[in-house]
Amino acid sequence: MTVLSAAQSAMVRLVGRKPQTVFPSTQQREREIAALATDGAVDIMGSHDWRARTKFETLTGDGSQTAFDLPDDYDRIVLAQGVTDTNNWLWGYTPAASLQDWMVITSSGFTAVTPGWWIILDGKMQFSPAPSSGSPAKFAYISRN
């Protein structure tokens, strides 16, 4: 089934006619159907971890920096994934489960978790404590491109 055939089927049911085109149309109903199809495609695209849109990013610590810019094409982190300390195959960074947890972690200096905690906040990848100098933190993300 193509988008055109689905749109034609919907138009027959909704208004009783079958359009020849939908996307380059200037007709109001065809434009509405095209907009709905586009919205549906965007929702489908955003709800799955498409391998073609998956990329990896490595952030390297300097011992003091705690906030790192996300990649320019960052859309979201891959579902059910985290941030890995590539110097240690066993340990990864622990995600802060909530903003409340993040406030407790960052205000109390709690460092019982190795190598530390992470959260995406204020448009940046945040760590507590700061990744040590030369320590790479790697994560998979979905590109918006």
C-alpha positions in Angstrom: 0.0 0.0 0.0 1.3 3.4 -0.9 0.6 6.7 0.8 -1.4 7.7 -2.3 -3.6 4.6 -2.2 -4.2 5.0 1.5 -5.1 8.6 1.0 -7.4 7.7 -1.9 -9.2 5.1 0.2 -9.6 7.6 3.0 -11.0 10.2 0.7 -13.5 7.8 -0.8 -14.8 7.0 2.6 -14.7 10.6 3.9 -16.0 12.7 0.9 -17.1 10.1 -1.7 -14.4 10.9 -4.3 -11.0 9.5 -5.3 -8.3 12.1 -5.9 -5.6 11.4 -8.5 -3.0 13.2 -6.4 -2.7 14.3 -2.8 0.7 15.9 -2.0 1.0 18.5 -4.8 -2.8 19.2 -4.7 -4.2 22.7 -4.0 -7.6 21.2 -2.9 -8.4 21.6 0.8 -9.3 18.0 1.5 -6.3 16.6 -0.3 -4.0 19.0 1.7 -5.7 17.9 4.9 -5.1 14.2 4.1 -1.5 14.9 3.1 -1.0 16.7 6.4 -2.4 13.7 8.3 -0.2 11.3 6.4 2.8 13.4 7.1 2.0 13.6 10.8 1.6 9.8 10.9 4.9 9.3 9.2 6.7 11.6 11.6 5.1 9.7 14.6 6.1 6.3 13.2 9.6 7.6 12.5 10.0 8.9 16.0 8.6 5.9 17.9 11.2 3.4 16.8 15.0 3.1 17.0 15.6 3.0 13.2 19.2 1.8 12.7 19.6 4.1 9.7 19.1 7.1 12.2 21.2 5.6 15.0 24.6 7.2 15.7 27.2 7.1 18.5 28.7 10.0 20.4 31.7 9.9 22.6 32.2 12.6 25.2 35.7 12.8 26.8 36.1 14.1 30.3 38.7 16.6 31.5 38.1 16.0 35.2 36.1 19.2 35.8 33.5 19.6 33.0 30.1 18.2 34.0 27.9 19.4 31.2 28.5 18.5 27.5 26.7 19.7 24.4 24.6 17.1 22.6 25.4 16.5 19.0 23.9 19.0 16.5 21.6 16.4 15.0 20.5 14.9 18.4 16.8 13.9 18.5 16.7 11.5 21.5 18.7 8.8 23.2 18.1 5.2 22.0 15.3 3.6 24.0 16.5 1.4 26.9 20.1 2.5 26.5 22.5 4.3 28.7 25.9 5.9 28.8 28.9 3.6 28.8 32.3 4.2 30.3 34.4 2.7 27.5 37.4 2.3 29.8 35.5 -0.3 31.8 33.3 -2.9 30.1 31.5 -3.7 33.4 30.4 -0.3 34.6 28.4 2.3 32.9 27.1 5.6 34.1 23.9 5.3 36.1 20.9 7.3 34.9 19.3 9.6 37.4 15.7 8.3 37.6 14.1 11.7 38.3 14.9 15.4 38.7 14.5 14.9 42.4 17.2 12.2 42.4 19.4 14.5 40.3 19.0 17.3 42.8 19.9 15.0 45.7 22.9 13.6 43.8 24.3 17.0 42.8 23.6 18.8 46.1 24.9 16.1 48.4 28.0 15.1 46.5 26.9 11.5 46.5 29.4 9.4 44.5 28.8 5.8 45.6 28.1 4.8 42.0 31.1 4.2 39.7 31.8 6.0 37.4 28.9 8.3 38.2 25.5 9.5 37.3 24.0 11.1 34.1 20.9 13.0 33.0 20.0 15.1 30.0 19.0 18.4 31.3 19.0 21.9 29.9 19.9 20.6 26.5 23.1 19.0 27.7 24.4 15.7 28.8 25.1 16.2 32.5 27.4 14.1 34.7 28.0 13.9 38.4 30.8 13.7 39.3 32.7 15.1 36.3 34.2 12.3 34.1 37.9 12.0 34.9 40.5 13.4 32.5 40.6 11.3 29.3 37.6 9.2 30.4 35.3 8.6 27.4 31.5 8.3 27.9 29.8 6.8 24.9 26.1 6.6 24.0 23.8 5.8 21.1 21.3 8.4 20.0 18.7 8.9 17.2 19.6 11.5 14.7 16.8 13.9 13.7 18.2 13.9 10.1 
